[in-house]
Amino acid sequence: MNTADVILKVEDLKTYFYAGGGLFSQKKVIKAVDGVSLEIFRGETLGLVGESGCGKSTLGRTIVKLYEPAGGKIYFDGQDVTALQGPKLKQFRKDVQMIFQDPYASLDPRMTIGEILKEPMTIHELYQNDAQREQRAVELLRIVGLKPDHIRRYPHEFSGGQRQRISIARTLALDPKFIICDEPISALDVSIQAQIINLLKQIQEESGLSYLFVAHDLSMVKHISNRIAVMYLGHIMEIGDSHELYLHPMHPYSIALLSAVPIPDPVEGKQKHPEPIAGELPSPLNPPMGCPFSTRCPYADDRCKREMPALKEKNGRMIACFRVE
């Protein structure tokens, strides 16, 4: 793919938060996202995986401009959107939407489903009147597999899977070009997760949307993603084709993550020997020097503990590891 096919690009993106601090102590810096660079192409899904606390959701919220970056650049459709304000920021947020993790918390319990779906259309002055907005809301419910009469109900009257479908419908209300899916299935029953994944894939095939899909479940990420990015302590460790990365991970952290995926076949599962990750995830308040994974990597040497490996191309994928240079 060429650069014209890139819908979203981030360069050396950083998102920092500040904690503590008082009369006799300085504020500490939490480096939630620390120098992330990646590209997402039109019509593709990039899966983003990693342990809890690695910065996946923060990266998504920074891209959609809910958090202000501490450094780096965000490009959308070839335009620098890092410092957008006013009407231009409003237009950007029309084109870039987000599905939040918790469908119980992301819907206003005081509003009917119709009001929830029509609100973004009203804010962005879409359609001529309320009747047209209501007609569009009914159409959105149909797209996500719900009934027209659901438009009069309140969020508490729906199951978790139905609420997430409503969240998806609200995200589609503005006809976005790009959607950040922030763990959209993690709060749902296993039986419902596949339905939501299939719904997202169907919508993508019909509308040509691009997704950044954040999740913990690597098997689900493989199912929906064209490529996968592995994130650890605010850094991207590896990016590659989802099928190839799933079968042949190269970074030690990717290998450890994938070896921990449960196998449904009990015979094959007994033959599998997971690569355990030693120790605990370091605190982003005090990250290790050099490679962020060096404190837990079985192959780390003195160079890994001194220097941060750059994300470089190797055998058709991007990887940040001295071992595979």
C-alpha positions as CSV (number, residue, x, y, z in Angstrom):
1,M,0.0,0.0,0.0
2,N,1.2,3.5,-0.7
3,T,0.9,6.7,1.4
4,A,-2.4,7.7,-0.2
5,D,-4.0,4.6,1.3
6,V,-3.1,5.7,4.9
7,I,-6.1,7.1,6.7
8,L,-4.4,7.6,10.1
9,K,-0.7,8.0,11.0
10,V,0.9,8.8,14.3
11,E,4.5,9.7,14.7
12,D,6.4,9.5,18.0
13,L,3.2,10.1,19.9
14,K,3.5,10.7,23.7
15,T,0.8,11.0,26.4
16,Y,2.0,11.8,29.9
17,F,0.0,12.2,33.1
18,Y,1.2,13.7,36.4
19,A,0.8,12.2,39.8
20,G,1.6,13.2,43.3
21,G,3.5,16.3,44.1
22,G,3.0,18.6,47.1
23,L,4.8,21.2,49.2
24,F,8.0,19.2,49.5
25,S,7.8,16.8,46.6
26,Q,7.8,17.1,42.8
27,K,5.1,15.7,40.6
28,K,5.9,12.3,39.0
29,V,5.4,11.7,35.3
30,I,3.4,8.7,34.2
31,K,4.5,7.9,30.6
32,A,1.3,6.1,29.5
33,V,2.2,6.4,25.8
34,D,5.9,7.0,25.1
35,G,6.9,7.4,21.4
36,V,4.4,5.3,19.5
37,S,4.5,5.4,15.7
38,L,2.1,3.4,13.4
39,E,-0.1,3.7,10.3
40,I,-3.6,2.4,9.6
41,F,-4.8,2.0,6.0
42,R,-8.2,2.7,4.5
43,G,-10.6,-0.2,5.0
44,E,-8.4,-2.2,7.3
45,T,-8.5,-3.2,11.0
46,L,-5.4,-2.8,13.1
47,G,-5.6,-4.9,16.3
48,L,-3.9,-3.5,19.3
49,V,-3.0,-6.0,22.1
50,G,-1.1,-6.0,25.4
51,E,-1.4,-6.4,29.1
52,S,-3.6,-4.2,31.2
53,G,-1.9,-0.9,31.9
54,C,0.3,-0.9,28.8
55,G,-1.4,2.2,27.3
56,K,-3.7,0.8,24.7
57,S,-6.8,2.7,25.7
58,T,-4.8,5.9,26.4
59,L,-3.4,5.7,22.8
60,G,-6.9,5.4,21.4
61,R,-8.2,8.3,23.5
62,T,-5.3,10.4,22.5
63,I,-5.9,9.8,18.8
64,V,-9.5,10.8,19.1
65,K,-8.4,13.9,21.0
66,L,-9.9,13.1,24.4
67,Y,-6.4,13.4,25.8
68,E,-3.9,16.0,24.6
69,P,-0.6,14.5,23.5
70,A,2.6,15.6,25.3
71,G,4.5,15.2,22.0
72,G,4.5,13.7,18.5
73,K,2.1,14.1,15.6
74,I,-1.3,12.7,14.6
75,Y,-2.2,12.8,10.9
76,F,-5.7,12.0,9.6
77,D,-6.5,11.9,5.9
78,G,-3.1,13.5,5.3
79,Q,-3.8,16.5,7.6
80,D,-2.0,17.3,10.8
81,V,-4.8,17.2,13.5
82,T,-2.5,17.2,16.5
83,A,-3.5,20.7,17.7
84,L,-6.9,21.2,16.2
85,Q,-9.3,23.6,17.9
86,G,-12.8,24.9,17.3
87,P,-14.8,24.0,14.1
88,K,-11.9,21.9,12.7
89,L,-11.8,19.8,15.8
90,K,-15.6,19.4,15.6
91,Q,-15.3,18.1,12.0
92,F,-12.5,15.8,13.0
93,R,-14.6,14.2,15.8
94,K,-17.4,13.7,13.2
95,D,-15.0,11.6,11.1
96,V,-13.3,9.8,14.0
97,Q,-15.6,8.1,16.5
98,M,-15.0,5.8,19.4
99,I,-16.8,2.7,20.8
100,F,-16.2,2.6,24.6
101,Q,-15.4,-0.4,26.6
102,D,-18.4,-0.4,29.1
103,P,-21.8,-0.2,27.5
104,Y,-23.3,0.2,31.0
105,A,-21.4,3.4,31.6
106,S,-21.3,5.0,28.1
107,L,-25.0,5.5,27.7
108,D,-26.9,8.2,29.6
109,P,-29.6,6.4,31.7
110,R,-31.8,9.5,31.7
111,M,-32.2,9.5,27.9
112,T,-34.2,7.2,25.6
113,I,-32.3,5.3,22.9
114,G,-33.8,7.7,20.3
115,E,-32.5,10.7,22.2
116,I,-29.1,9.1,22.5
117,L,-28.9,8.4,18.8
118,K,-30.2,11.8,17.7
119,E,-28.0,13.9,20.0
120,P,-24.8,13.7,17.9
121,M,-26.8,14.5,14.7
122,T,-28.2,17.6,16.4
123,I,-24.8,18.7,17.6
124,H,-23.4,18.4,14.1
125,E,-26.5,19.8,12.5
126,L,-27.2,16.8,10.3
127,Y,-30.6,16.5,8.6
128,Q,-33.2,19.2,8.4
129,N,-35.5,18.4,11.3
130,D,-36.1,16.0,14.2
131,A,-38.3,13.7,12.1
132,Q,-35.5,13.0,9.7
133,R,-33.1,12.4,12.6
134,E,-35.6,10.0,14.1
135,Q,-35.9,8.2,10.8
136,R,-32.1,7.9,10.7
137,A,-32.1,6.6,14.3
138,V,-34.6,3.8,13.4
139,E,-32.4,2.9,10.4
140,L,-29.3,2.7,12.7
141,L,-31.2,0.4,15.0
142,R,-32.0,-1.9,12.1
143,I,-28.3,-1.9,11.0
144,V,-27.2,-3.2,14.4
145,G,-29.9,-5.8,14.6
146,L,-32.4,-4.1,16.9
147,K,-36.1,-3.3,16.5
148,P,-37.6,0.1,15.6
149,D,-39.7,0.2,18.8
150,H,-36.5,0.1,20.9
151,I,-36.2,3.8,20.1
152,R,-38.6,4.6,23.0
153,R,-36.9,2.5,25.6
154,Y,-34.1,3.4,28.1
155,P,-30.7,1.8,28.4
156,H,-31.5,-0.2,31.6
157,E,-34.1,-2.1,29.6
158,F,-31.5,-3.8,27.5
159,S,-28.9,-6.6,28.0
160,G,-25.2,-5.9,27.8
161,G,-25.0,-7.1,24.2
162,Q,-27.9,-5.0,23.1
163,R,-26.4,-1.9,24.9
164,Q,-23.1,-2.4,22.9
165,R,-25.1,-2.6,19.7
166,I,-26.7,0.7,20.7
167,S,-23.3,2.2,21.3
168,I,-22.2,1.0,17.9
169,A,-25.3,2.6,16.4
170,R,-24.5,5.9,18.1
171,T,-21.0,5.7,16.7
172,L,-22.3,5.3,13.2
173,A,-24.8,8.2,13.5
174,L,-22.3,10.7,12.0
175,D,-21.1,8.4,9.2
176,P,-17.5,8.3,10.4
177,K,-14.5,7.2,8.4
178,F,-12.5,5.8,11.2
179,I,-13.6,4.1,14.5
180,I,-11.5,3.3,17.6
181,C,-13.0,0.2,19.3
182,D,-11.8,0.4,22.9
183,E,-12.2,-3.2,24.1
184,P,-15.8,-3.3,22.9
185,I,-16.4,-7.0,23.8
186,S,-14.5,-7.3,27.1
187,A,-17.6,-6.5,29.3
188,L,-19.8,-9.0,27.4
189,D,-20.6,-12.7,27.7
190,V,-18.6,-15.0,25.5
191,S,-21.7,-16.0,23.6
192,I,-22.3,-12.3,22.7
193,Q,-18.7,-11.4,21.8
194,A,-18.8,-13.2,18.4
195,Q,-22.0,-11.5,17.5
196,I,-20.5,-8.0,18.1
197,I,-17.3,-9.0,16.2
198,N,-19.3,-10.2,13.2
199,L,-21.5,-7.1,13.3
200,L,-18.4,-4.9,13.2
201,K,-17.0,-6.9,10.3
202,Q,-20.3,-6.6,8.4
203,I,-20.5,-2.9,8.9
204,Q,-16.9,-2.5,7.7
205,E,-17.5,-4.5,4.5
206,E,-20.6,-2.5,3.7
207,S,-19.2,1.0,4.5
208,G,-15.4,0.7,4.0
209,L,-14.7,1.9,7.6
210,S,-11.2,1.6,9.2
211,Y,-10.8,0.3,12.8
212,L,-8.3,0.5,15.6
213,F,-9.4,-2.6,17.6
214,V,-8.2,-2.6,21.2
215,A,-8.6,-5.9,23.0
216,H,-7.1,-8.5,25.4
217,D,-8.4,-11.6,23.6
218,L,-5.8,-12.4,21.0
219,S,-8.0,-15.0,19.3
220,M,-10.8,-12.4,18.7
221,V,-8.2,-9.8,17.5
222,K,-6.9,-12.3,15.0
223,H,-10.4,-13.0,13.8
224,I,-11.2,-9.3,13.0
225,S,-7.8,-7.7,12.3
226,N,-5.7,-7.4,9.1
227,R,-2.6,-6.5,11.1
228,I,-1.8,-6.7,14.8
229,A,0.3,-4.3,16.9
230,V,1.7,-5.5,20.2
231,M,2.1,-2.8,22.9
232,Y,4.1,-2.9,26.2
233,L,4.5,-0.2,28.7
234,G,3.7,2.6,26.3
235,H,5.8,1.3,23.4
236,I,5.0,-0.7,20.3
237,M,7.0,-4.0,20.3
238,E,5.9,-5.6,17.1
239,I,3.5,-4.9,14.1
240,G,2.7,-7.5,11.5
241,D,0.1,-9.4,9.4
242,S,-2.4,-10.9,11.9
243,H,-2.1,-14.4,10.5
244,E,1.7,-14.4,10.4
245,L,2.2,-12.8,13.8
246,Y,-0.3,-15.2,15.4
247,L,1.5,-18.2,13.9
248,H,5.1,-16.9,14.1
249,P,5.6,-14.1,16.7
250,M,9.1,-12.7,16.7
251,H,9.4,-10.4,19.7
252,P,9.8,-12.3,23.0
253,Y,6.9,-10.4,24.5
254,S,4.6,-11.4,21.5
255,I,5.7,-15.0,21.9
256,A,4.8,-15.0,25.6
257,L,1.4,-13.4,25.0
258,L,0.5,-15.8,22.3
259,S,1.7,-18.9,24.2
260,A,-0.7,-18.0,27.0
261,V,-3.8,-18.1,24.7
262,P,-6.0,-21.1,25.8
263,I,-6.4,-24.0,23.3
264,P,-9.9,-25.5,23.1
265,D,-8.5,-28.9,22.2
266,P,-7.6,-30.7,25.5
267,V,-5.1,-33.0,23.8
268,E,-3.3,-30.3,22.0
269,G,-3.5,-28.1,25.1
270,K,-1.6,-30.7,27.2
271,Q,1.2,-30.7,24.6
272,K,1.5,-26.9,24.7
273,H,4.2,-25.4,27.0
274,P,3.5,-21.7,27.6
275,E,6.4,-19.3,27.8
276,P,5.8,-17.6,31.2
277,I,6.6,-13.9,31.6
278,A,8.7,-13.5,34.7
279,G,8.0,-10.8,37.2
280,E,5.4,-8.0,37.2
281,L,4.7,-5.2,34.7
282,P,6.9,-2.3,35.8
283,S,5.3,0.9,36.9
284,P,5.0,3.6,34.3
285,L,6.0,6.0,37.1
286,N,9.5,4.3,37.0
287,P,10.0,2.5,33.7
288,P,13.2,0.6,33.2
289,M,16.1,2.0,31.2
290,G,16.7,0.6,27.7
291,C,14.1,-1.8,26.3
292,P,11.0,-1.6,28.5
293,F,10.7,-5.4,28.4
294,S,14.3,-6.0,29.5
295,T,13.3,-6.6,33.2
296,R,11.2,-9.6,32.2
297,C,12.8,-10.9,29.0
298,P,14.6,-14.2,29.1
299,Y,17.0,-13.1,26.4
300,A,17.9,-9.6,27.7
301,D,21.6,-8.7,27.9
302,D,23.5,-5.6,29.0
303,R,22.7,-3.8,25.7
304,C,19.0,-4.3,26.2
305,K,19.3,-2.7,29.6
306,R,21.2,0.3,28.3
307,E,19.6,1.1,24.9
308,M,16.0,1.3,23.6
309,P,15.7,-0.7,20.3
310,A,14.1,1.2,17.5
311,L,11.0,-0.2,15.6
312,K,12.6,-1.6,12.4
313,E,11.4,-3.7,9.5
314,K,12.4,-7.4,9.6
315,N,11.0,-10.1,7.4
316,G,7.9,-8.0,6.4
317,R,7.0,-6.8,9.8
318,M,8.1,-4.0,12.2
319,I,9.8,-5.1,15.4
320,A,11.7,-3.4,18.3
321,C,14.2,-6.0,19.5
322,F,18.0,-6.3,19.2
323,R,17.7,-10.1,19.2
324,V,16.2,-10.2,15.7
325,E,18.2,-7.5,14.0
